[in-house]
Structures are given as structure tokens and as C-alpha cells.
Amino acid sequence: MKSPAAARNRQPILDVLSVVLPERARILEVASGSGEHGIYMAEARPNWTWQPSDPNPEARKSISAWHEYAELDNLLEPLPLDVAGIWPAGPFDAVVAINLVHISPWEATEALMARSAERLRDGGVLYLYGPYRRDGQHTAESNAAFDADLKARDPRWGVRELEIVVAEAQPHGFMLEQTIEMPANNLSVVLRLHR
């Protein structure tokens, strides 16, 4: 599988992660999709160990194909991780969720916060990428149209309110470190764990 969106956003995402993560890092990617982000990050950062995962067997086939193609020691075979299910043992330096929060029920975000807090080391990063509303408003007309499309596909999906996502993270020990404007009206949301 190939994703045009992944080709557009992978370098800007890498730029952010390179600033907020240590030189050596163990990273769990949740809902890896095609696997293109993982191969790109592992190639660019040989001292990062990248663990992709996805509950969808077709996605895992794509990730495995990329894994075989790349022959990178620091890119691991994908796990069949459901965000609400059993997670691999930590500790991780980062949990990365690209385009998950809006394309899943709210319960997935709740589980993401809780499980990430359990698996991250103190000072670890939960990195979220995607579109968000801010102060109750969409940041672009294209995001409003995308939100309507998501809700038509599944009423439990949709572009979330950034402030509500951050509020959900706080009881688990996460503090909002930064919010960064990204391509195509998306945001990088960097939450750092403080126990």
C-alpha cells in the first residue's frame, strides 16, 4: 500500500520528532496503516527502534512488505495491536499516533491516553498528528468538509476539539508541551508524561 498523505507529511513529522525525542529512542507507532511512516523514520534515524502496529491484517501485510523491502534492523515486524487491547511491554520513549484520533471512536482516544501512560517512561512523549478544532472552530473549511465526511462514514468519528483531547490526557500525567502547525491544516500535538 502507498499513501499520498504519508508521502506529504512524513518529513514534517520527522522534523518534529527529531526535536522532541532523544537521539536513541524506542518508539511504538499505534495504527501504522500502510507502514510508510515507520520505514521513513527508521531509515532517517538509525538509533531509533520503531515498532509499528495495526489491528487490520491488510495493513500489517503492507507494513511487513515495507519491512522486508527496507531490511532495516531498527524497523520491527508489526504487532496486531488494538489500542483498547493488550499492549507490548514498555518502557517506550514515545507513542506515535498519526491520523488515529479522528478516524476512530472517542473510546480509542481514551484508551490511547491510558495505555500510553502505562507504557511510556517518565518524560516520554505521546505524539498525535491530525486535524483538530480549536476553541470550537475548524481551522480550515477543508477540515469542516472532512469532519462531515468522517461522520457520514461513522458517526463515532470526527475532527476532535484539541482542548478536550488535552483535557483527556491530563489525568494520566500528560502535559501539553507544544502544538505545531503542519501541512494540510493538520497539527502536531506533543504531550509529555510527568509522573
N, C-alpha and C positions, 0 to 999 in steps of 0.2 A: 504494500500500500504506500501511496505517496500523498502527502497533504500540502497543498499550496500555502495554507496558513502557516504550517510549520516552517516552510522554507522562508517565509517573510519574517517570522518573529524569533527564529532561533538565535540569531546573533544578538539582537537587543536583550533577549532573556539571558544569554550567556554573559553579556556585559554587566548586567545587574548581579547575577550570581557570583561573578568573579570578584565583585567588590564586597559582598556581604558574607561570603563563605571563606573559610581558611584555605591555605594552599593545598593541604591534604584534607579530604573530606569524604565521608561515607554518606551517600545520598539515596533516599528512597523516592522514586517517582511513582505517584499514585495516578491511575487511569492514563497510562502511557500512550494509548491509541496506536498509531502506526509504528511508533518506536523511533521516529526520526530525530526527536529532541535528544534522546539518550545517546544515539550514535554520534551526534554532533558535539554534545557536551563532553563525552568520554574521549573523543578524538582531540578536542581542543585542550582538555585538562587531564593529562595522563595520571596526575596524582589524585584525582577524584575517582572513587569507586561508585559506579552508577548502577543502581538496582531498579530496573523497570518492572512494572506490574500492570495487569489489566484483568478484569473479570471475564472479558469477552475472548473466547477461544480464537476467533478470527484475528483479533488484534494481536494476541500472543503469537500467532503464526507469523504475522508481519514482523513483529519485534525479533523473533527468533531468526527470520531470514536476514534482517539487518545485522543481527549479532554474528551470524555465520559469515556474511559478506565482509564485515569490518575486521574480524579477527583481532579484536581489542581485548587485552587481558582485564582491563578495568570496567568493561561493559558486561554485566552478568546476564544470565538467562532470565526471562521474565517469570514472575510469580503470578499465580491466579488469584490475586488479591481483590477481594470485595472490601470496600472501605469500611463497611459495618461488620466485617468478619474478623478472622484472626490475622494479626499482622506478624511479620517476621521479627525476630528478636533484635533489639537495639543494642547499644545506642546508635542513633544516626546523628550526623551533624546538620542534616536538612531533610525535610519532607517537601517535595515539589508537586504541586497540583496545577497543571496547565489546562485551562478550559474545562474544569470539573464543576465548580460551584454553581454555575448557571445551567449546566446540562445534567442535572440530577435533582432528585427531591431534596428539600431542606434537611431531611434526616441524614443525608450523606455528608452535608457540611458539619452538622453536629457531631457525627462520628469521626470525621476528619480531625476536628479540633481535639476531641477527647483522646483518640488513639495516637495522634501526633505528640501530644503532651506526655504520653506514657513512653514513647519510643525515642524521643529526642533527648540528647544530653543537655544539661543546663547551659543556656546560652545558644542553643540550637535554633535554627530558622525554619519556620513554616512559610513557604513561598507560594503565593497564589497569583495566577495570571488570568486575566479575562476582563470582560466589560462589567462595569458597576454603575449603579445610580449613586449620585452624591447629593445629599440634602434633599432627597425625594425626587430629584430630577435626573433624567437621562442626560449623559454628557454629549450626545450627538443624536440627530434624527435617525441615523442608521442603526444606532443601538436600540432606539424605541421600536423600529421595524423588526429588528432581530428578536427583541423581547416578545413581541406579538407572535412571531413565527414559532418561537420556542414553546410558548403557552398553547398554541394551536396543536403542536405535536404532542405535548404532555402538559396538562395544567399544573403539574407539580414543579415544572421547570420555570426558569425565568431569570432575567438580569436582577441580581440582588442589590439591596441597599448596602453600600460599603459600611456605613456606621453600624448596621445590625450585624454584619459579619464580624466586625472588630469586637463588638459587644459580646458576641457568642464566644470569641476566643479568650477574652479576658479572665473569666473564672477558671480557666485551665492554666493560667500563668503566662499567657502571651501578652506582650505589649506591642502596639503598632510602632515599628521603627521608622518606616518610610513608605510613601506611596509615590510611584513614579509613572509619569505619562509614557505610554508605549504606542507602537504603531496601531493604526486602525481603531482608534478610540478605546484601546484597552488600557488596563493598569497593571503594574507590578505592585503587589501588596506584600510587604516584608514584615512578618510577625516574629518577634524573638521571645524565646521561652526564658522566663526568670522564675526559678523555684524559690 
